[in-house]
Amino acid sequence: MSAHRPTILIFDSGVGGLTVLDPIRAARPDAYFVYLGDTAFFPYGEREEDELIARIVTVINDAVSRFKPDLIVIACHTASTLVLPALRARFSIPIIGTVPAIKPAAESSQSRLVSVLATKGTVKRDYTSALIRDFAGDCEVTLVSASRLAGYAEDALHGRPVMDANLRAEIAPAFVEKNGRRTDRVVLACTHYPLLLERLERVAPWPVTWIDPAPAIARRVVQLLGDAPAGARQSDDGHVELTAADEWTLALRSAFAARGLTPAVN
């Protein structure tokens, strides 16, 4: 095992990538982490495709020039289902995307009723339709455009109030009853959503298994970079930048500091 300490760049439209960072940091605690949140352009799900591709390629190109990462994780479903081919054509660095976890949801569903909570962009993407066709053909899949849910997650992490009634309204279409069956798997197809998981569980009309892609991403990181050295400890010297500099609140600073990431602003 090389003594080289890898630099891992985590990119997201906002702060949702923290849900991906956590299992990766647990798997490779020795790594140097750079977190980049494009909060100035949030939410991605409402942007036009050409605009998003140009923006993301530009932002990632700047980050690669400055931080020289060994691996990039695109911790955003909307970005991943759109821009991975363009990024992989431009950079030789390994790039891991985040795509809706439809396959494991379909494989484990007992009722064969599966729902996908996602942004508007992810819901309409051909990539998502292909995943359903290829891996969930014998399931009835309900695609739900939870247009406000990512924003609620951002608000919650910033310490701003979010009403249970608003969360309940966002997820309600994902809960389907049909011929005595009920939805039993809900795919969290936006990395922001797991930030609200405890509250989603509380307001849900019945218990379901919520499918989060983050653990699979962490396993892929280990496949590409190898295992952490024996005895590796959690690092606390990571770096975080948000493209909207005025986004920093005390609650948000605390959330990043708890993960060993220091804001790039005073």
MOKAFEN-V686997 format. One record per backbone hydrogen bond with DSSP energy under -0.5 kcal/mol. NH is the residue of the N-H (numbers start at 0). CO is the residue of the C=O. E is the energy in kcal/mol with one decimal. If there is no record, write none. Layout:
NH/CO/E ; NH/CO/E
//
This chain:
5/3/-0.7 ; 7/5/-0.5 ; 7/31/-2.6 ; 8/6/-0.5 ; 8/70/-2.6 ; 9/7/-0.6 ; 9/33/-3.2 ; 10/8/-0.6 ; 10/72/-2.9 ; 11/35/-2.2 ; 17/14/-1.8 ; 18/15/-1.9 ; 19/16/-0.9 ; 20/16/-2.7 ; 21/17/-2.0 ; 22/18/-0.5 ; 23/19/-1.4 ; 24/20/-3.2 ; 25/21/-1.8 ; 26/22/-1.8 ; 27/23/-2.8 ; 30/27/-1.7 ; 31/5/-2.9 ; 32/30/-0.6 ; 33/7/-2.6 ; 34/238/-3.0 ; 35/9/-3.0 ; 35/33/-0.5 ; 36/240/-2.7 ; 37/11/-2.7 ; 37/35/-0.5 ; 38/36/-1.9 ; 40/37/-1.6 ; 41/38/-0.8 ; 45/42/-1.0 ; 46/43/-2.2 ; 51/47/-2.2 ; 52/48/-2.7 ; 53/49/-2.1 ; 54/50/-2.0 ; 55/51/-3.0 ; 56/52/-2.3 ; 57/53/-1.8 ; 58/54/-2.6 ; 59/55/-2.9 ; 60/56/-2.3 ; 61/57/-2.0 ; 62/58/-2.0 ; 63/59/-2.8 ; 64/60/-2.0 ; 65/61/-1.7 ; 66/62/-2.9 ; 67/63/-1.8 ; 69/6/-2.7 ; 70/6/-1.2 ; 71/93/-2.4 ; 72/8/-3.1 ; 73/71/-0.5 ; 73/95/-3.1 ; 74/10/-2.5 ; 74/72/-1.2 ; 75/73/-1.4 ; 79/75/-2.5 ; 80/76/-2.7 ; 81/78/-1.3 ; 82/78/-3.4 ; 83/79/-0.9 ; 86/82/-2.2 ; 87/83/-2.8 ; 88/84/-1.6 ; 89/85/-1.0 ; 90/86/-2.5 ; 93/69/-0.6 ; 95/71/-2.9 ; 98/96/-0.5 ; 101/99/-2.2 ; 104/100/-1.2 ; 105/101/-2.6 ; 106/102/-2.6 ; 107/103/-1.5 ; 108/104/-1.2 ; 113/111/-0.6 ; 113/139/-2.1 ; 114/184/-2.4 ; 115/141/-2.9 ; 116/114/-0.5 ; 116/186/-2.6 ; 117/115/-0.6 ; 117/143/-2.4 ; 118/188/-0.6 ; 122/118/-2.4 ; 123/119/-1.7 ; 124/120/-0.7 ; 124/121/-0.5 ; 127/124/-0.6 ; 128/124/-1.4 ; 129/125/-2.4 ; 130/126/-1.8 ; 131/127/-1.9 ; 132/128/-2.4 ; 133/129/-2.7 ; 134/130/-2.3 ; 135/131/-2.0 ; 138/135/-1.8 ; 139/111/-2.8 ; 140/138/-0.8 ; 141/113/-2.6 ; 141/139/-0.5 ; 142/140/-0.6 ; 143/115/-3.0 ; 143/141/-0.6 ; 144/142/-0.5 ; 145/117/-2.3 ; 145/143/-1.3 ; 146/144/-1.7 ; 148/145/-0.9 ; 149/145/-0.6 ; 151/147/-2.0 ; 152/148/-2.1 ; 153/149/-2.3 ; 154/150/-2.5 ; 155/151/-2.6 ; 156/152/-2.2 ; 157/153/-1.7 ; 158/155/-1.1 ; 159/154/-3.0 ; 165/162/-0.5 ; 166/162/-1.5 ; 167/163/-2.8 ; 168/164/-1.9 ; 169/165/-1.7 ; 170/166/-1.9 ; 171/167/-1.4 ; 173/170/-2.0 ; 174/171/-1.8 ; 175/173/-0.8 ; 177/180/-2.6 ; 180/177/-2.1 ; 182/175/-2.0 ; 183/112/-1.8 ; 184/112/-1.0 ; 185/208/-2.4 ; 186/114/-3.0 ; 187/210/-2.6 ; 188/116/-2.4 ; 188/186/-1.4 ; 192/189/-1.3 ; 193/189/-0.5 ; 194/191/-1.6 ; 195/192/-2.3 ; 196/193/-1.5 ; 198/195/-0.6 ; 199/195/-2.6 ; 200/196/-2.7 ; 201/197/-1.4 ; 202/198/-2.0 ; 203/199/-1.3 ; 208/183/-2.2 ; 209/207/-0.6 ; 210/185/-2.7 ; 210/208/-0.5 ; 211/209/-0.6 ; 215/212/-0.6 ; 216/212/-1.6 ; 217/213/-2.2 ; 218/214/-1.9 ; 219/215/-1.8 ; 220/216/-2.2 ; 221/217/-1.9 ; 222/218/-1.9 ; 223/219/-1.9 ; 224/220/-2.8 ; 225/221/-2.4 ; 227/26/-0.6 ; 231/228/-1.9 ; 234/28/-1.4 ; 237/259/-2.3 ; 238/32/-2.6 ; 239/261/-1.9 ; 240/34/-2.6 ; 242/36/-2.4 ; 244/242/-0.8 ; 246/243/-1.9 ; 247/244/-0.8 ; 252/248/-2.6 ; 253/249/-2.2 ; 254/250/-1.9 ; 255/251/-2.1 ; 256/252/-2.8 ; 257/253/-2.1 ; 258/255/-1.4 ; 259/256/-1.8 ; 260/255/-2.2 ; 261/237/-2.1 ; 263/239/-1.4
//
